Amino acid sequence: MRRLSLALIAFLSLGAVGAQAAPLVATHPALGLSTGQAVTLSMGGPVRDIVVGDPLVADVSVINDRTLVILGKRPGVTTLFAFDAAGRTIVDRRLVVSEAPDGAVTVQRGVAASTYACAESCSKLLGAEPTVP
């Protein structure tokens, strides 16, 4: 019985050490933005390197070592990684870029569709017509 207790204590101790050694990665829900939209993203620590999985979908500008600006370039999904000076992953986040901006409304009239940006009033978006299959 004593051997079983010692083995259990050793196993739990190793598990606690392994959990402390794991790098801290910020896990967040996907960041959604529209084409042409820019959003700021604050980092939990100083960032040295940034990697965007598909630079045709989104672009990132570094404002300072803790602030990034992300620009949606075209519809799609990509991944953003941020690394600190030791090469540890600080952020691993999915970016989802859509065609329609927030507050957009699409009006369907038969096979013709028009997209409007709406706040207090609506304005037609030129070149934002959805394609009809």
SEROPA-142800 format. One record per residue: x, y, z of N, C-alpha, C in turn; residue number from 0. Coordinates in steps of 0.001 Angstrom, whole numbers, plus 500000, padded with zeros to 6 digits. Layout:
<recs>
[[X Y Z] [X Y Z] [X Y Z] NUM] ...
</recs>
This chain:
<recs>
[[500826 498809 500000] [500000 500000 500000] [500870 501255 500000] 0] [[501977 501180 500779] [502877 502323 500849] [503514 502597 499486] 1] [[503875 501525 498750] [504448 501692 497407] [503472 502378 496460] 2] [[502209 501989 496508] [501187 502587 495665] [501035 504069 495982] 3] [[501057 504415 497259] [500944 505820 497654] [502127 506629 497145] 4] [[503347 506095 497260] [504540 506796 496791] [504509 506962 495267] 5] [[504063 505929 494562] [503978 506010 493109] [502960 507064 492696] 6] [[501846 507131 493378] [500817 508114 493077] [501323 509538 493339] 7] [[502026 509732 494444] [502576 511057 494752] [503606 511464 493699] 8] [[504472 510540 493295] [505480 510844 492272] [504815 511207 490949] 9] [[503798 510465 490564] [503091 510742 489308] [502440 512122 489336] 10] [[501761 512460 490434] [501108 513761 490536] [502125 514893 490565] 11] [[503277 514683 491192] [504327 515705 491227] [504872 515977 489833] 12] [[505096 514927 489046] [505595 515101 487686] [504566 515821 486827] 13] [[503298 515533 487019] [502246 516213 486262] [502197 517694 486583] 14] [[502400 518050 487855] [502394 519466 488240] [503590 520196 487656] 15] [[504761 519567 487632] [505952 520189 487051] [505760 520393 485557] 16] [[505207 519402 484860] [504971 519515 483417] [503985 520620 483093] 17] [[502964 520798 483941] [501979 521839 483696] [502593 523219 483872] 18] [[503544 523372 484825] [504179 524663 485047] [505133 525001 483912] 19] [[505734 524023 483270] [506721 524272 482227] [506086 524610 480878] 20] [[504785 524367 480723] [504126 524617 479439] [504074 526118 479160] 21] [[504339 526539 477917] [504280 527965 477590] [502847 528475 477652] 22] [[502713 529749 477996] [501392 530351 478072] [501018 530914 476713] 23] [[499984 530373 476109] [499505 530831 474805] [498097 531353 475000] 24] [[497863 532580 474551] [496531 533157 474650] [495611 532468 473652] 25] [[494580 531831 474158] [493614 531188 473269] [492342 532019 473287] 26] [[491991 532547 472153] [490836 533417 472007] [489967 532884 470884] 27] [[488701 533301 470876] [487874 532939 469731] [488400 533614 468468] 28] [[487954 533155 467340] [488389 533724 466063] [488082 535220 466036] 29] [[488980 535961 465417] [488791 537399 465248] [488157 537632 463883] 30] [[486945 538148 463872] [486237 538412 462623] [486367 539865 462211] 31] [[486644 540087 460941] [486693 541433 460389] [486313 541364 458927] 32] [[486030 542521 458350] [485622 542547 456947] [486744 543107 456087] 33] [[486626 542924 454790] [487638 543444 453876] [487711 544961 454022] 34] [[488919 545472 454087] [489117 546898 454249] [489014 547396 455675] 35] [[488648 546541 456610] [488524 546934 458006] [489835 546701 458735] 36] [[490213 547630 459611] [491405 547488 460446] [490979 547436 461908] 37] [[491591 546528 462662] [491328 546415 464094] [492658 546360 464826] 38] [[492668 546841 466079] [493879 546738 466892] [493780 545503 467766] 39] [[494928 544929 468050] [495008 543751 468898] [496135 543981 469891] 40] [[495798 543963 471186] [496791 544161 472238] [497360 542819 472664] 41] [[498673 542768 472811] [499368 541552 473206] [499561 541535 474720] 42] [[499649 540348 475288] [499855 540195 476719] [501294 540411 477147] 43] [[502208 540513 476202] [503623 540717 476491] [504310 541241 475257] 44] [[505589 541585 475373] [506307 542112 474209] [506448 541071 473102] 45] [[506197 541505 471877] [506242 540622 470709] [507485 540938 469896] 46] [[508161 539886 469414] [509317 540092 468547] [508998 539741 467102] 47] [[508306 538624 466870] [508023 538164 465515] [506533 537914 465331] 48] [[506050 538222 464115] [504647 538013 463738] [504620 537174 462471] 49] [[503724 536192 462432] [503548 535371 461226] [502063 535324 460899] 50] [[501727 535603 459635] [500351 535472 459141] [500354 534318 458149] 51] [[499469 533354 458366] [499427 532171 457515] [499216 532488 456047] 52] [[498247 533323 455722] [497967 533697 454332] [497944 535214 454235] 53] [[499046 535833 453819] [499103 537293 453750] [498195 537905 452687] 54] [[497575 537090 451850] [496596 537622 450892] [495249 537870 451564] 55] [[495001 537231 452710] [493736 537375 453436] [493812 538517 454444] 56] [[494921 538633 455165] [495066 539674 456193] [496506 540147 456244] 57] [[496671 541402 456644] [497991 542005 456802] [498095 542524 458227] 58] [[499311 542520 458783] [499522 542976 460156] [500605 544040 460162] 59] [[500336 545127 460863] [501329 546175 461094] [501620 546222 462586] 60] [[502890 546355 462935] [503297 546429 464338] [503349 547900 464734] 61] [[502539 548281 465710] [502521 549653 466202] [503611 549833 467255] 62] [[503673 548915 468206] [504753 548842 469193] [504865 547392 469626] 63] [[505698 547101 470605] [505929 545693 470954] [504733 545001 471602] 64] [[503647 545736 471864] [502458 545135 472472] [501160 545423 471710] 65] [[501244 546109 470575] [500034 546471 469828] [500216 546193 468340] 66] [[499240 545488 467766] [499229 545189 466336] [497973 545780 465709] 67] [[498063 546122 464424] [496880 546501 463655] [496714 545445 462572] 68] [[495519 544858 462505] [495232 543800 461534] [494265 544364 460497] 69] [[494595 544181 459225] [493777 544680 458119] [493241 543500 457319] 70] [[491920 543453 457154] [491295 542436 456308] [491483 542802 454848] 71] [[492106 541906 454070] [492401 542213 452667] [491417 541571 451700] 72] [[491082 540307 451922] [490108 539626 451071] [489445 538523 451888] 73] [[488255 538080 451488] [487552 537055 452271] [488372 535773 452373] 74] [[488374 535200 453564] [489075 533949 453796] [489380 533770 455268] 75] [[490080 532685 455560] [490468 532359 456931] [491971 532144 456954] 76] [[492631 532691 457948] [494070 532509 458115] [494388 532473 459597] 77] [[495659 532326 459926] [496088 532246 461314] [497144 533300 461585] 78] [[497083 533883 462786] [498068 534851 463235] [498841 534243 464393] 79] [[500169 534270 464305] [501031 533839 465395] [501874 535024 465842] 80] [[502072 535176 467148] [502969 536183 467700] [503936 535469 468649] 81] [[505223 535783 468513] [506265 535139 469309] [507038 536177 470114] 82] [[507484 535796 471310] [508301 536699 472114] [509783 536538 471755] 83] [[510663 537233 472469] [512093 537221 472160] [512718 535838 472336] 84] [[512141 534992 473180] [512660 533638 473399] [512087 532644 472396] 85] [[511217 533104 471484] [510622 532217 470489] [509380 531503 470966] 86] [[508878 531851 472150] [507656 531231 472668] [506435 531867 472019] 87] [[505416 531057 471782] [504178 531548 471175] [503374 532329 472208] 88] [[503076 533586 471875] [502252 534421 472753] [500801 534360 472293] 89] [[500592 534425 470976] [499233 534405 470428] [499175 533430 469261] 90] [[498140 532632 469248] [497811 531730 468141] [496322 531961 467905] 91] [[496007 532778 466908] [494617 533202 466718] [494191 533063 465270] 92] [[492968 532602 465078] [492392 532463 463749] [491754 533787 463350] 93] [[492012 534215 462118] [491419 535437 461577] [490426 535049 460490] 94] [[489203 535571 460581] [488161 535289 459600] [487776 536613 458952] 95] [[488076 536743 457658] [487779 537974 456921] [486583 537697 456012] 96] [[485562 538545 456133] [484354 538378 455322] [484195 539573 454381] 97] [[483353 539397 453370] [483110 540471 452403] [482270 541587 452987] 98] [[481200 541239 453656] [480254 542237 454136] [480749 542859 455438] 99] [[480804 544197 455499] [481213 544847 456743] [480126 544733 457798] 100] [[480493 545000 459059] [479495 545027 460126] [478463 546096 459794] 101] [[477230 545811 460049] [476175 546760 459755] [475741 546741 458302] 102] [[476220 545781 457527] [475835 545707 456117] [474532 544938 455978] 103] [[473743 545389 455021] [472467 544742 454724] [472437 544462 453234] 104] [[472062 543247 452868] [471921 542900 451454] [470436 542782 451136] 105] [[470016 543524 450123] [468611 543508 449683] [468558 542702 448397] 106] [[467744 541649 448405] [467588 540763 447255] [466294 541109 446537] 107] [[466383 541453 445236] [465204 541725 444410] [465262 540790 443223] 108] [[464575 539688 443313] [464665 538663 442268] [466063 538084 442280] 109] [[466770 538176 441134] [468143 537679 441081] [469155 538790 441336] 110] [[468699 540037 441424] [469597 541166 441673] [469720 541402 443178] 111] [[470942 541677 443624] [471185 541949 445039] [471980 543240 445163] 112] [[471657 544029 446170] [472378 545257 446471] [472779 545224 447939] 113] [[473996 545681 448221] [474486 545693 449593] [474601 547137 450065] 114] [[474139 547377 451296] [474143 548707 451881] [474874 548674 453221] 115] [[475619 549744 453508] [476223 549938 454831] [475257 550790 455627] 116] [[474850 550290 456792] [473822 550977 457555] [474299 551324 458963] 117] [[474051 552568 459337] [474231 553026 460713] [472933 553744 461054] 118] [[472951 555092 461101] [471695 555828 461272] [470900 555828 459971] 119] [[471613 555837 458840] [470981 555716 457527] [471823 554742 456703] 120] [[471329 554336 455538] [472027 553343 454717] [472582 553979 453446] 121] [[473749 553510 453040] [474378 553947 451792] [474758 552707 451001] 122] [[474493 552749 449699] [474811 551606 448843] [476321 551468 448705] 123] [[476806 550239 448861] [478225 549955 448700] [478498 549624 447246] 124] [[479343 550386 446615] [479696 550133 445217] [480718 549010 445151] 125] [[480560 548119 444222] [481494 547001 444065] [481349 545918 445106] 126] [[480305 545977 445919] [480114 544968 446961] [478951 544066 446653] 127] [[478579 543999 445395] [477433 543177 445019] [477788 541704 445155] 128] [[476988 540942 445887] [477267 539513 445997] [477038 538829 444653] 129] [[477782 537792 444405] [477618 537049 443156] [476474 536070 443307] 130] [[475723 535905 442252] [474599 534965 442250] [475049 533719 441496] 131] [[474956 532550 442153] [475410 531321 441485] [474561 530950 440299] 132] 
</recs>
